Amino acid sequence: MLNFRLDLGKMLKGLFTKGQTVEPVAAPVNFANASPFRRQKEQNDPIRNGIFIGLGIVLLVFFGSMIAVLLMHAPSL
């Protein structure tokens, strides 16, 4: 079986030396708008609106049925 031993000190020795200094780099002026994704514009999506309306109706029916169950009582004998 192979036995691998990692020595992080040796691996990082070449990456970080005491003589190196890092100078901060100024961000570009338009850095806040540097997203690689297009900005999503306000869109009126009829499918999304229909889903929300249907979800609202289903929730109203569900809560109405829960209230009906809570108001039920056993018949007197």
HTML snippet that shows the backbone in 3Dmol.js (N, CA, C, O; Angstrom):
<script src="https://3Dmol.org/build/3Dmol-min.js"></script>
<div id="view" style="width:600px;height:400px;position:relative"></div>
<script>
const pdb = `
ATOM      1  N   MET A   1       0.851  -1.170   0.000  1.00  0.00           N
ATOM      2  CA  MET A   1       0.000   0.000   0.000  1.00  0.00           C
ATOM      3  C   MET A   1       0.897   1.234   0.000  1.00  0.00           C
ATOM      4  O   MET A   1       1.946   1.256   0.645  1.00  0.00           O
ATOM      5  N   LEU A   2       0.477   2.240  -0.720  1.00  0.00           N
ATOM      6  CA  LEU A   2       1.251   3.464  -0.798  1.00  0.00           C
ATOM      7  C   LEU A   2       1.037   4.297   0.456  1.00  0.00           C
ATOM      8  O   LEU A   2      -0.068   4.373   0.994  1.00  0.00           O
ATOM      9  N   ASN A   3       2.103   4.910   0.902  1.00  0.00           N
ATOM     10  CA  ASN A   3       2.021   5.741   2.095  1.00  0.00           C
ATOM     11  C   ASN A   3       2.430   7.157   1.703  1.00  0.00           C
ATOM     12  O   ASN A   3       3.589   7.401   1.367  1.00  0.00           O
ATOM     13  N   PHE A   4       1.488   8.083   1.745  1.00  0.00           N
ATOM     14  CA  PHE A   4       1.762   9.468   1.397  1.00  0.00           C
ATOM     15  C   PHE A   4       1.865  10.281   2.673  1.00  0.00           C
ATOM     16  O   PHE A   4       1.018  10.189   3.562  1.00  0.00           O
ATOM     17  N   ARG A   5       2.912  11.071   2.745  1.00  0.00           N
ATOM     18  CA  ARG A   5       3.088  11.950   3.901  1.00  0.00           C
ATOM     19  C   ARG A   5       3.248  13.363   3.375  1.00  0.00           C
ATOM     20  O   ARG A   5       4.137  13.644   2.571  1.00  0.00           O
ATOM     21  N   LEU A   6       2.392  14.236   3.830  1.00  0.00           N
ATOM     22  CA  LEU A   6       2.423  15.620   3.378  1.00  0.00           C
ATOM     23  C   LEU A   6       3.088  16.470   4.444  1.00  0.00           C
ATOM     24  O   LEU A   6       2.755  16.387   5.626  1.00  0.00           O
ATOM     25  N   ASP A   7       4.020  17.277   4.012  1.00  0.00           N
ATOM     26  CA  ASP A   7       4.662  18.215   4.914  1.00  0.00           C
ATOM     27  C   ASP A   7       4.278  19.615   4.454  1.00  0.00           C
ATOM     28  O   ASP A   7       4.824  20.134   3.480  1.00  0.00           O
ATOM     29  N   LEU A   8       3.336  20.218   5.164  1.00  0.00           N
ATOM     30  CA  LEU A   8       2.831  21.519   4.750  1.00  0.00           C
ATOM     31  C   LEU A   8       3.908  22.584   4.828  1.00  0.00           C
ATOM     32  O   LEU A   8       3.904  23.525   4.035  1.00  0.00           O
ATOM     33  N   GLY A   9       4.819  22.454   5.760  1.00  0.00           N
ATOM     34  CA  GLY A   9       5.885  23.441   5.873  1.00  0.00           C
ATOM     35  C   GLY A   9       6.722  23.509   4.606  1.00  0.00           C
ATOM     36  O   GLY A   9       7.058  24.599   4.142  1.00  0.00           O
ATOM     37  N   LYS A  10       7.060  22.365   4.049  1.00  0.00           N
ATOM     38  CA  LYS A  10       7.845  22.341   2.823  1.00  0.00           C
ATOM     39  C   LYS A  10       7.022  22.835   1.638  1.00  0.00           C
ATOM     40  O   LYS A  10       7.546  23.500   0.743  1.00  0.00           O
ATOM     41  N   MET A  11       5.731  22.507   1.637  1.00  0.00           N
ATOM     42  CA  MET A  11       4.879  22.904   0.520  1.00  0.00           C
ATOM     43  C   MET A  11       4.664  24.419   0.498  1.00  0.00           C
ATOM     44  O   MET A  11       4.648  25.037  -0.566  1.00  0.00           O
ATOM     45  N   LEU A  12       4.500  25.008   1.683  1.00  0.00           N
ATOM     46  CA  LEU A  12       4.212  26.426   1.762  1.00  0.00           C
ATOM     47  C   LEU A  12       5.470  27.285   1.783  1.00  0.00           C
ATOM     48  O   LEU A  12       5.386  28.507   1.652  1.00  0.00           O
ATOM     49  N   LYS A  13       6.626  26.665   1.945  1.00  0.00           N
ATOM     50  CA  LYS A  13       7.878  27.408   2.048  1.00  0.00           C
ATOM     51  C   LYS A  13       8.126  28.216   0.775  1.00  0.00           C
ATOM     52  O   LYS A  13       8.557  29.367   0.844  1.00  0.00           O
ATOM     53  N   GLY A  14       7.858  27.626  -0.371  1.00  0.00           N
ATOM     54  CA  GLY A  14       8.069  28.333  -1.621  1.00  0.00           C
ATOM     55  C   GLY A  14       7.023  29.399  -1.887  1.00  0.00           C
ATOM     56  O   GLY A  14       7.280  30.345  -2.632  1.00  0.00           O
ATOM     57  N   LEU A  15       5.845  29.261  -1.291  1.00  0.00           N
ATOM     58  CA  LEU A  15       4.775  30.220  -1.534  1.00  0.00           C
ATOM     59  C   LEU A  15       4.935  31.500  -0.723  1.00  0.00           C
ATOM     60  O   LEU A  15       4.722  32.599  -1.234  1.00  0.00           O
ATOM     61  N   PHE A  16       5.311  31.349   0.544  1.00  0.00           N
ATOM     62  CA  PHE A  16       5.397  32.495   1.438  1.00  0.00           C
ATOM     63  C   PHE A  16       6.818  32.603   1.962  1.00  0.00           C
ATOM     64  O   PHE A  16       7.283  31.745   2.713  1.00  0.00           O
ATOM     65  N   THR A  17       7.483  33.638   1.570  1.00  0.00           N
ATOM     66  CA  THR A  17       8.814  33.895   2.103  1.00  0.00           C
ATOM     67  C   THR A  17       8.772  35.205   2.858  1.00  0.00           C
ATOM     68  O   THR A  17       7.884  36.028   2.639  1.00  0.00           O
ATOM     69  N   LYS A  18       9.727  35.398   3.743  1.00  0.00           N
ATOM     70  CA  LYS A  18       9.718  36.584   4.603  1.00  0.00           C
ATOM     71  C   LYS A  18      10.045  37.851   3.828  1.00  0.00           C
ATOM     72  O   LYS A  18       9.674  38.941   4.265  1.00  0.00           O
ATOM     73  N   GLY A  19      10.712  37.749   2.719  1.00  0.00           N
ATOM     74  CA  GLY A  19      11.124  38.924   1.977  1.00  0.00           C
ATOM     75  C   GLY A  19      10.039  39.524   1.109  1.00  0.00           C
ATOM     76  O   GLY A  19      10.191  40.650   0.634  1.00  0.00           O
ATOM     77  N   GLN A  20       8.954  38.810   0.887  1.00  0.00           N
ATOM     78  CA  GLN A  20       7.907  39.308   0.001  1.00  0.00           C
ATOM     79  C   GLN A  20       6.990  40.265   0.739  1.00  0.00           C
ATOM     80  O   GLN A  20       6.646  40.052   1.902  1.00  0.00           O
ATOM     81  N   THR A  21       6.605  41.318   0.045  1.00  0.00           N
ATOM     82  CA  THR A  21       5.599  42.232   0.575  1.00  0.00           C
ATOM     83  C   THR A  21       4.473  42.317  -0.442  1.00  0.00           C
ATOM     84  O   THR A  21       4.691  42.218  -1.649  1.00  0.00           O
ATOM     85  N   VAL A  22       3.311  42.497   0.056  1.00  0.00           N
ATOM     86  CA  VAL A  22       2.140  42.592  -0.810  1.00  0.00           C
ATOM     87  C   VAL A  22       1.633  44.015  -0.755  1.00  0.00           C
ATOM     88  O   VAL A  22       1.341  44.537   0.321  1.00  0.00           O
ATOM     89  N   GLU A  23       1.528  44.643  -1.909  1.00  0.00           N
ATOM     90  CA  GLU A  23       1.023  46.003  -1.970  1.00  0.00           C
ATOM     91  C   GLU A  23      -0.458  45.971  -2.326  1.00  0.00           C
ATOM     92  O   GLU A  23      -0.867  45.246  -3.233  1.00  0.00           O
ATOM     93  N   PRO A  24      -1.255  46.750  -1.620  1.00  0.00           N
ATOM     94  CA  PRO A  24      -2.688  46.766  -1.947  1.00  0.00           C
ATOM     95  C   PRO A  24      -2.916  47.380  -3.315  1.00  0.00           C
ATOM     96  O   PRO A  24      -2.222  48.309  -3.728  1.00  0.00           O
ATOM     97  N   VAL A  25      -3.896  46.844  -3.997  1.00  0.00           N
ATOM     98  CA  VAL A  25      -4.238  47.320  -5.331  1.00  0.00           C
ATOM     99  C   VAL A  25      -5.563  48.059  -5.228  1.00  0.00           C
ATOM    100  O   VAL A  25      -6.514  47.561  -4.625  1.00  0.00           O
ATOM    101  N   ALA A  26      -5.625  49.234  -5.813  1.00  0.00           N
ATOM    102  CA  ALA A  26      -6.861  50.022  -5.777  1.00  0.00           C
ATOM    103  C   ALA A  26      -7.898  49.353  -6.676  1.00  0.00           C
ATOM    104  O   ALA A  26      -7.590  48.898  -7.777  1.00  0.00           O
ATOM    105  N   ALA A  27      -9.117  49.308  -6.185  1.00  0.00           N
ATOM    106  CA  ALA A  27     -10.205  48.720  -6.966  1.00  0.00           C
ATOM    107  C   ALA A  27     -10.580  49.669  -8.095  1.00  0.00           C
ATOM    108  O   ALA A  27     -10.494  50.886  -7.932  1.00  0.00           O
ATOM    109  N   PRO A  28     -10.993  49.132  -9.231  1.00  0.00           N
ATOM    110  CA  PRO A  28     -11.436  49.996 -10.327  1.00  0.00           C
ATOM    111  C   PRO A  28     -12.654  50.829  -9.920  1.00  0.00           C
ATOM    112  O   PRO A  28     -13.354  50.497  -8.963  1.00  0.00           O
ATOM    113  N   VAL A  29     -12.888  51.888 -10.642  1.00  0.00           N
ATOM    114  CA  VAL A  29     -13.997  52.790 -10.316  1.00  0.00           C
ATOM    115  C   VAL A  29     -15.336  52.069 -10.409  1.00  0.00           C
ATOM    116  O   VAL A  29     -16.210  52.273  -9.567  1.00  0.00           O
ATOM    117  N   ASN A  30     -15.504  51.224 -11.432  1.00  0.00           N
ATOM    118  CA  ASN A  30     -16.785  50.540 -11.630  1.00  0.00           C
ATOM    119  C   ASN A  30     -16.772  49.146 -11.023  1.00  0.00           C
ATOM    120  O   ASN A  30     -17.416  48.242 -11.555  1.00  0.00           O
ATOM    121  N   PHE A  31     -16.062  48.952  -9.933  1.00  0.00           N
ATOM    122  CA  PHE A  31     -15.933  47.631  -9.324  1.00  0.00           C
ATOM    123  C   PHE A  31     -17.258  47.130  -8.764  1.00  0.00           C
ATOM    124  O   PHE A  31     -17.504  45.924  -8.768  1.00  0.00           O
ATOM    125  N   ALA A  32     -18.112  48.018  -8.286  1.00  0.00           N
ATOM    126  CA  ALA A  32     -19.400  47.603  -7.722  1.00  0.00           C
ATOM    127  C   ALA A  32     -20.288  46.975  -8.789  1.00  0.00           C
ATOM    128  O   ALA A  32     -21.145  46.151  -8.470  1.00  0.00           O
ATOM    129  N   ASN A  33     -20.098  47.348 -10.043  1.00  0.00           N
ATOM    130  CA  ASN A  33     -20.916  46.810 -11.126  1.00  0.00           C
ATOM    131  C   ASN A  33     -20.162  45.757 -11.924  1.00  0.00           C
ATOM    132  O   ASN A  33     -20.468  45.535 -13.095  1.00  0.00           O
ATOM    133  N   ALA A  34     -19.181  45.106 -11.308  1.00  0.00           N
ATOM    134  CA  ALA A  34     -18.330  44.178 -12.040  1.00  0.00           C
ATOM    135  C   ALA A  34     -18.839  42.745 -11.997  1.00  0.00           C
ATOM    136  O   ALA A  34     -18.055  41.816 -12.194  1.00  0.00           O
ATOM    137  N   SER A  35     -20.103  42.539 -11.750  1.00  0.00           N
ATOM    138  CA  SER A  35     -20.658  41.195 -11.691  1.00  0.00           C
ATOM    139  C   SER A  35     -20.656  40.567 -13.084  1.00  0.00           C
ATOM    140  O   SER A  35     -20.997  41.229 -14.064  1.00  0.00           O
ATOM    141  N   PRO A  36     -20.270  39.278 -13.175  1.00  0.00           N
ATOM    142  CA  PRO A  36     -20.287  38.631 -14.487  1.00  0.00           C
ATOM    143  C   PRO A  36     -21.694  38.268 -14.954  1.00  0.00           C
ATOM    144  O   PRO A  36     -21.874  37.830 -16.090  1.00  0.00           O
ATOM    145  N   PHE A  37     -22.687  38.445 -14.093  1.00  0.00           N
ATOM    146  CA  PHE A  37     -24.059  38.095 -14.436  1.00  0.00           C
ATOM    147  C   PHE A  37     -24.825  39.348 -14.866  1.00  0.00           C
ATOM    148  O   PHE A  37     -24.577  40.450 -14.378  1.00  0.00           O
ATOM    149  N   ARG A  38     -25.754  39.144 -15.788  1.00  0.00           N
ATOM    150  CA  ARG A  38     -26.596  40.257 -16.205  1.00  0.00           C
ATOM    151  C   ARG A  38     -27.503  40.662 -15.059  1.00  0.00           C
ATOM    152  O   ARG A  38     -27.926  39.821 -14.266  1.00  0.00           O
ATOM    153  N   ARG A  39     -27.798  41.942 -14.974  1.00  0.00           N
ATOM    154  CA  ARG A  39     -28.734  42.401 -13.951  1.00  0.00           C
ATOM    155  C   ARG A  39     -30.141  42.005 -14.372  1.00  0.00           C
ATOM    156  O   ARG A  39     -30.541  42.193 -15.521  1.00  0.00           O
ATOM    157  N   GLN A  40     -30.879  41.455 -13.421  1.00  0.00           N
ATOM    158  CA  GLN A  40     -32.233  41.025 -13.730  1.00  0.00           C
ATOM    159  C   GLN A  40     -33.162  42.228 -13.638  1.00  0.00           C
ATOM    160  O   GLN A  40     -33.272  42.866 -12.591  1.00  0.00           O
ATOM    161  N   LYS A  41     -33.812  42.519 -14.720  1.00  0.00           N
ATOM    162  CA  LYS A  41     -34.731  43.649 -14.758  1.00  0.00           C
ATOM    163  C   LYS A  41     -36.061  43.223 -14.151  1.00  0.00           C
ATOM    164  O   LYS A  41     -36.394  42.040 -14.084  1.00  0.00           O
ATOM    165  N   GLU A  42     -36.797  44.218 -13.718  1.00  0.00           N
ATOM    166  CA  GLU A  42     -38.128  43.935 -13.191  1.00  0.00           C
ATOM    167  C   GLU A  42     -38.994  43.392 -14.318  1.00  0.00           C
ATOM    168  O   GLU A  42     -39.212  44.064 -15.326  1.00  0.00           O
ATOM    169  N   GLN A  43     -39.480  42.183 -14.141  1.00  0.00           N
ATOM    170  CA  GLN A  43     -40.317  41.572 -15.159  1.00  0.00           C
ATOM    171  C   GLN A  43     -41.634  41.148 -14.526  1.00  0.00           C
ATOM    172  O   GLN A  43     -41.677  40.734 -13.367  1.00  0.00           O
ATOM    173  N   ASN A  44     -42.673  41.253 -15.278  1.00  0.00           N
ATOM    174  CA  ASN A  44     -43.978  40.820 -14.826  1.00  0.00           C
ATOM    175  C   ASN A  44     -44.195  39.410 -15.362  1.00  0.00           C
ATOM    176  O   ASN A  44     -44.564  39.230 -16.523  1.00  0.00           O
ATOM    177  N   ASP A  45     -43.967  38.423 -14.524  1.00  0.00           N
ATOM    178  CA  ASP A  45     -44.052  37.031 -14.950  1.00  0.00           C
ATOM    179  C   ASP A  45     -45.441  36.485 -14.621  1.00  0.00           C
ATOM    180  O   ASP A  45     -45.767  36.320 -13.445  1.00  0.00           O
ATOM    181  N   PRO A  46     -46.265  36.201 -15.630  1.00  0.00           N
ATOM    182  CA  PRO A  46     -47.628  35.731 -15.342  1.00  0.00           C
ATOM    183  C   PRO A  46     -47.657  34.333 -14.719  1.00  0.00           C
ATOM    184  O   PRO A  46     -48.568  34.026 -13.951  1.00  0.00           O
ATOM    185  N   ILE A  47     -46.685  33.491 -15.032  1.00  0.00           N
ATOM    186  CA  ILE A  47     -46.674  32.139 -14.457  1.00  0.00           C
ATOM    187  C   ILE A  47     -46.390  32.212 -12.963  1.00  0.00           C
ATOM    188  O   ILE A  47     -47.030  31.528 -12.164  1.00  0.00           O
ATOM    189  N   ARG A  48     -45.408  33.061 -12.588  1.00  0.00           N
ATOM    190  CA  ARG A  48     -45.086  33.211 -11.170  1.00  0.00           C
ATOM    191  C   ARG A  48     -46.278  33.768 -10.411  1.00  0.00           C
ATOM    192  O   ARG A  48     -46.587  33.310  -9.311  1.00  0.00           O
ATOM    193  N   ASN A  49     -46.952  34.759 -10.996  1.00  0.00           N
ATOM    194  CA  ASN A  49     -48.127  35.332 -10.338  1.00  0.00           C
ATOM    195  C   ASN A  49     -49.223  34.286 -10.190  1.00  0.00           C
ATOM    196  O   ASN A  49     -49.896  34.241  -9.161  1.00  0.00           O
ATOM    197  N   GLY A  50     -49.410  33.446 -11.200  1.00  0.00           N
ATOM    198  CA  GLY A  50     -50.414  32.395 -11.113  1.00  0.00           C
ATOM    199  C   GLY A  50     -50.086  31.374 -10.038  1.00  0.00           C
ATOM    200  O   GLY A  50     -50.975  30.892  -9.335  1.00  0.00           O
ATOM    201  N   ILE A  51     -48.811  31.046  -9.914  1.00  0.00           N
ATOM    202  CA  ILE A  51     -48.397  30.095  -8.871  1.00  0.00           C
ATOM    203  C   ILE A  51     -48.674  30.677  -7.494  1.00  0.00           C
ATOM    204  O   ILE A  51     -49.167  29.972  -6.614  1.00  0.00           O
ATOM    205  N   PHE A  52     -48.362  31.964  -7.293  1.00  0.00           N
ATOM    206  CA  PHE A  52     -48.614  32.584  -5.988  1.00  0.00           C
ATOM    207  C   PHE A  52     -50.103  32.688  -5.685  1.00  0.00           C
ATOM    208  O   PHE A  52     -50.513  32.503  -4.539  1.00  0.00           O
ATOM    209  N   ILE A  53     -50.906  32.978  -6.681  1.00  0.00           N
ATOM    210  CA  ILE A  53     -52.357  33.038  -6.467  1.00  0.00           C
ATOM    211  C   ILE A  53     -52.895  31.652  -6.117  1.00  0.00           C
ATOM    212  O   ILE A  53     -53.708  31.510  -5.203  1.00  0.00           O
ATOM    213  N   GLY A  54     -52.439  30.627  -6.849  1.00  0.00           N
ATOM    214  CA  GLY A  54     -52.862  29.260  -6.542  1.00  0.00           C
ATOM    215  C   GLY A  54     -52.413  28.825  -5.159  1.00  0.00           C
ATOM    216  O   GLY A  54     -53.159  28.152  -4.448  1.00  0.00           O
ATOM    217  N   LEU A  55     -51.197  29.204  -4.771  1.00  0.00           N
ATOM    218  CA  LEU A  55     -50.702  28.862  -3.440  1.00  0.00           C
ATOM    219  C   LEU A  55     -51.533  29.542  -2.363  1.00  0.00           C
ATOM    220  O   LEU A  55     -51.812  28.947  -1.322  1.00  0.00           O
ATOM    221  N   GLY A  56     -51.926  30.781  -2.608  1.00  0.00           N
ATOM    222  CA  GLY A  56     -52.771  31.492  -1.642  1.00  0.00           C
ATOM    223  C   GLY A  56     -54.121  30.819  -1.481  1.00  0.00           C
ATOM    224  O   GLY A  56     -54.620  30.692  -0.364  1.00  0.00           O
ATOM    225  N   ILE A  57     -54.719  30.385  -2.587  1.00  0.00           N
ATOM    226  CA  ILE A  57     -56.016  29.700  -2.516  1.00  0.00           C
ATOM    227  C   ILE A  57     -55.892  28.381  -1.758  1.00  0.00           C
ATOM    228  O   ILE A  57     -56.737  28.051  -0.926  1.00  0.00           O
ATOM    229  N   VAL A  58     -54.820  27.626  -2.056  1.00  0.00           N
ATOM    230  CA  VAL A  58     -54.615  26.344  -1.370  1.00  0.00           C
ATOM    231  C   VAL A  58     -54.422  26.561   0.126  1.00  0.00           C
ATOM    232  O   VAL A  58     -54.954  25.800   0.934  1.00  0.00           O
ATOM    233  N   LEU A  59     -53.660  27.598   0.506  1.00  0.00           N
ATOM    234  CA  LEU A  59     -53.462  27.871   1.932  1.00  0.00           C
ATOM    235  C   LEU A  59     -54.765  28.281   2.614  1.00  0.00           C
ATOM    236  O   LEU A  59     -55.023  27.872   3.746  1.00  0.00           O
ATOM    237  N   LEU A  60     -55.590  29.085   1.938  1.00  0.00           N
ATOM    238  CA  LEU A  60     -56.879  29.458   2.525  1.00  0.00           C
ATOM    239  C   LEU A  60     -57.772  28.239   2.736  1.00  0.00           C
ATOM    240  O   LEU A  60     -58.415  28.119   3.779  1.00  0.00           O
ATOM    241  N   VAL A  61     -57.819  27.339   1.764  1.00  0.00           N
ATOM    242  CA  VAL A  61     -58.625  26.118   1.905  1.00  0.00           C
ATOM    243  C   VAL A  61     -58.079  25.255   3.036  1.00  0.00           C
ATOM    244  O   VAL A  61     -58.845  24.697   3.821  1.00  0.00           O
ATOM    245  N   PHE A  62     -56.756  25.146   3.119  1.00  0.00           N
ATOM    246  CA  PHE A  62     -56.153  24.323   4.174  1.00  0.00           C
ATOM    247  C   PHE A  62     -56.486  24.879   5.555  1.00  0.00           C
ATOM    248  O   PHE A  62     -56.919  24.136   6.436  1.00  0.00           O
ATOM    249  N   PHE A  63     -56.287  26.188   5.747  1.00  0.00           N
ATOM    250  CA  PHE A  63     -56.578  26.767   7.056  1.00  0.00           C
ATOM    251  C   PHE A  63     -58.070  26.723   7.357  1.00  0.00           C
ATOM    252  O   PHE A  63     -58.460  26.539   8.510  1.00  0.00           O
ATOM    253  N   GLY A  64     -58.900  26.888   6.351  1.00  0.00           N
ATOM    254  CA  GLY A  64     -60.341  26.761   6.568  1.00  0.00           C
ATOM    255  C   GLY A  64     -60.722  25.361   7.010  1.00  0.00           C
ATOM    256  O   GLY A  64     -61.573  25.197   7.884  1.00  0.00           O
ATOM    257  N   SER A  65     -60.102  24.350   6.417  1.00  0.00           N
ATOM    258  CA  SER A  65     -60.406  22.977   6.828  1.00  0.00           C
ATOM    259  C   SER A  65     -59.883  22.693   8.232  1.00  0.00           C
ATOM    260  O   SER A  65     -60.503  21.938   8.981  1.00  0.00           O
ATOM    261  N   MET A  66     -58.753  23.287   8.595  1.00  0.00           N
ATOM    262  CA  MET A  66     -58.238  23.093   9.955  1.00  0.00           C
ATOM    263  C   MET A  66     -59.174  23.731  10.984  1.00  0.00           C
ATOM    264  O   MET A  66     -59.400  23.168  12.055  1.00  0.00           O
ATOM    265  N   ILE A  67     -59.711  24.891  10.661  1.00  0.00           N
ATOM    266  CA  ILE A  67     -60.669  25.529  11.573  1.00  0.00           C
ATOM    267  C   ILE A  67     -61.937  24.697  11.671  1.00  0.00           C
ATOM    268  O   ILE A  67     -62.503  24.563  12.756  1.00  0.00           O
ATOM    269  N   ALA A  68     -62.388  24.138  10.562  1.00  0.00           N
ATOM    270  CA  ALA A  68     -63.587  23.293  10.580  1.00  0.00           C
ATOM    271  C   ALA A  68     -63.359  22.055  11.441  1.00  0.00           C
ATOM    272  O   ALA A  68     -64.253  21.648  12.184  1.00  0.00           O
ATOM    273  N   VAL A  69     -62.180  21.454  11.351  1.00  0.00           N
ATOM    274  CA  VAL A  69     -61.879  20.279  12.178  1.00  0.00           C
ATOM    275  C   VAL A  69     -61.841  20.657  13.649  1.00  0.00           C
ATOM    276  O   VAL A  69     -62.327  19.903  14.492  1.00  0.00           O
ATOM    277  N   LEU A  70     -61.270  21.816  13.969  1.00  0.00           N
ATOM    278  CA  LEU A  70     -61.204  22.235  15.375  1.00  0.00           C
ATOM    279  C   LEU A  70     -62.586  22.550  15.949  1.00  0.00           C
ATOM    280  O   LEU A  70     -62.795  22.410  17.154  1.00  0.00           O
ATOM    281  N   LEU A  71     -63.518  22.966  15.118  1.00  0.00           N
ATOM    282  CA  LEU A  71     -64.855  23.288  15.597  1.00  0.00           C
ATOM    283  C   LEU A  71     -65.761  22.076  15.705  1.00  0.00           C
ATOM    284  O   LEU A  71     -66.858  22.171  16.256  1.00  0.00           O
ATOM    285  N   MET A  72     -65.316  20.929  15.183  1.00  0.00           N
ATOM    286  CA  MET A  72     -66.142  19.723  15.268  1.00  0.00           C
ATOM    287  C   MET A  72     -66.157  19.191  16.703  1.00  0.00           C
ATOM    288  O   MET A  72     -65.181  19.310  17.444  1.00  0.00           O
ATOM    289  N   HIS A  73     -67.266  18.617  17.055  1.00  0.00           N
ATOM    290  CA  HIS A  73     -67.365  17.939  18.341  1.00  0.00           C
ATOM    291  C   HIS A  73     -68.204  16.676  18.166  1.00  0.00           C
ATOM    292  O   HIS A  73     -69.031  16.566  17.261  1.00  0.00           O
ATOM    293  N   ALA A  74     -67.961  15.747  19.052  1.00  0.00           N
ATOM    294  CA  ALA A  74     -68.651  14.464  18.950  1.00  0.00           C
ATOM    295  C   ALA A  74     -70.124  14.661  19.299  1.00  0.00           C
ATOM    296  O   ALA A  74     -70.455  15.480  20.156  1.00  0.00           O
ATOM    297  N   PRO A  75     -71.017  13.904  18.629  1.00  0.00           N
ATOM    298  CA  PRO A  75     -72.445  14.019  18.958  1.00  0.00           C
ATOM    299  C   PRO A  75     -72.730  13.462  20.354  1.00  0.00           C
ATOM    300  O   PRO A  75     -72.091  12.513  20.808  1.00  0.00           O
ATOM    301  N   SER A  76     -73.691  14.071  21.009  1.00  0.00           N
ATOM    302  CA  SER A  76     -74.046  13.597  22.357  1.00  0.00           C
ATOM    303  C   SER A  76     -74.835  12.298  22.253  1.00  0.00           C
ATOM    304  O   SER A  76     -75.622  12.100  21.327  1.00  0.00           O
ATOM    305  N   LEU A  77     -74.607  11.429  23.214  1.00  0.00           N
ATOM    306  CA  LEU A  77     -75.293  10.122  23.210  1.00  0.00           C
ATOM    307  C   LEU A  77     -76.478  10.091  24.103  1.00  0.00           C
ATOM    308  O   LEU A  77     -77.150   9.065  24.203  1.00  0.00           O
TER     309      LEU A  77
END
`;
const viewer = $3Dmol.createViewer("view");
viewer.addModel(pdb, "pdb");
viewer.setStyle({}, {cartoon: {color: "spectrum"}});
viewer.zoomTo();
viewer.render();
</script>
